[in-house]
Every structure is written in structure tokens, then in C-alpha cells.
């Protein structure tokens, strides 16, 4: 019985360690995206995305909701054209959910442009583990100007 309990404890501990390592890798991918934005470094962004990745924004104009698509290549190019330090998306947290090689990351944020608060909302990332690395498959976000908290620089 003691051997069985020891086996269960070791198996459970190993599973927790593996999940924590995967969550850390997912958070690293997400955080690298925001670091690349701050640095205006498009070469840092490119390897974070799967081919065919999508970037979308939920737009609510007076109750009329639509979804705008943006090509990842366009997003990466726009980041590369920005001046370093002008784009600062600050997260208030990252909530990770995983199942095998699929993960989601829910990241409430406040976006600052040239050190001035611009808007806030939530990013919902879908990531897939391919070739041993977590890659971004989709990002969909919300954006609003009201009720945006002040978040410190990270």
C-alpha cells in the first residue's frame, strides 16, 4: 500500500511539474510578444506565430458587434515601423488553460501609446505546441476607452 501511495504521489508531482513548465513556456511566448511590441522588433515577433495565424478585434459600435480581421504579416510590419518605446501593452494577469498541445491565454490589458493610456480590454490567445514550441494561432481582443485601470510599467 505504501508503494502504491508513493507511486501516486510521484506521478501526481511529475504531472504538476510538467504542467507548470508548459504554463511557463506559454507565458513566455505571450510575454515575448509584448516585449517585441515595446522594442518595435518585428524579427522578434515572427517566430511566435504559426503560419496562417489570425489577429481579430471585436468591435462594438453602439450595440452593433462585428469582428475585424487583420493579417498577421500586417501586424508584424506595423510593429516594425513603430518607434521603440511607443507601444506599451500592460497586462493585469495571464490565465492559462491547457489540454495537450492546445492552450488558451486570457490577458486583461491596458494599452499605452507614447506613455498615454489609449484603451483597454482583453486578449484571448489560442496557442498550439508545434515542434516543441508554443506558437500563437489566434489572438482576438476587445477594446474600449472607458473604465481602464492604471497599470504600472512592467
Residue pairs with C-beta under 8 A, 6 or more apart in sequence:
19 98
22 98
22 103
22 129
22 134
23 96
23 98
25 133
25 134
26 96
26 98
26 103
26 105
26 127
26 134
27 94
27 96
27 105
28 134
29 48
29 127
29 133
29 134
29 135
29 136
30 94
30 105
30 107
30 125
30 127
30 136
32 44
32 48
33 45
33 48
33 136
34 89
34 91
35 44
36 42
36 44
36 45
36 48
36 79
37 45
37 79
37 82
37 87
37 88
37 89
38 84
38 85
38 87
38 88
39 84
40 79
40 80
40 81
40 82
40 83
40 84
40 85
40 86
40 87
41 79
41 80
41 84
42 76
42 77
42 79
42 80
43 80
45 75
45 76
45 79
45 80
46 76
48 135
48 136
49 72
49 76
49 135
49 136
49 137
50 128
50 130
50 135
50 136
50 137
52 137
53 72
53 135
53 136
53 137
53 138
53 139
54 69
54 72
54 137
54 138
54 139
54 140
55 69
55 70
55 71
55 72
55 75
55 138
55 139
55 140
56 67
56 68
56 69
56 70
56 138
56 139
56 140
56 141
57 67
57 68
57 70
57 140
57 141
57 142
57 143
58 65
58 66
58 67
58 140
58 141
58 142
58 143
59 65
59 66
59 67
59 68
59 143
60 142
67 140
79 87
86 113
86 114
87 111
87 113
88 111
88 112
88 113
88 115
88 153
89 109
89 110
89 111
89 112
90 109
90 110
90 111
90 112
90 151
90 152
90 153
90 154
91 107
91 108
91 109
91 151
91 154
92 108
92 109
92 110
92 149
92 151
93 107
93 108
94 105
94 106
94 107
95 105
95 106
95 107
96 103
96 104
96 105
97 103
97 104
97 106
98 104
100 129
101 128
101 129
101 130
102 126
102 127
102 128
102 129
103 125
103 126
103 127
103 128
103 129
103 134
104 124
104 125
104 126
104 127
105 123
105 124
105 125
105 127
106 122
106 123
106 124
106 125
107 122
107 123
107 124
107 125
108 120
108 121
108 122
109 120
109 121
109 122
109 123
109 141
110 117
110 119
110 120
110 148
110 149
110 150
110 151
111 117
111 118
111 119
111 120
111 143
112 118
117 148
117 150
119 143
119 144
119 145
119 148
120 143
120 144
120 147
120 148
120 149
121 141
121 142
121 143
121 144
122 141
122 142
123 139
123 140
123 141
124 138
124 139
124 140
124 141
125 136
125 138
125 139
126 136
126 137
126 138
126 139
127 134
127 135
127 136
127 137
128 134
128 135
128 137
129 135
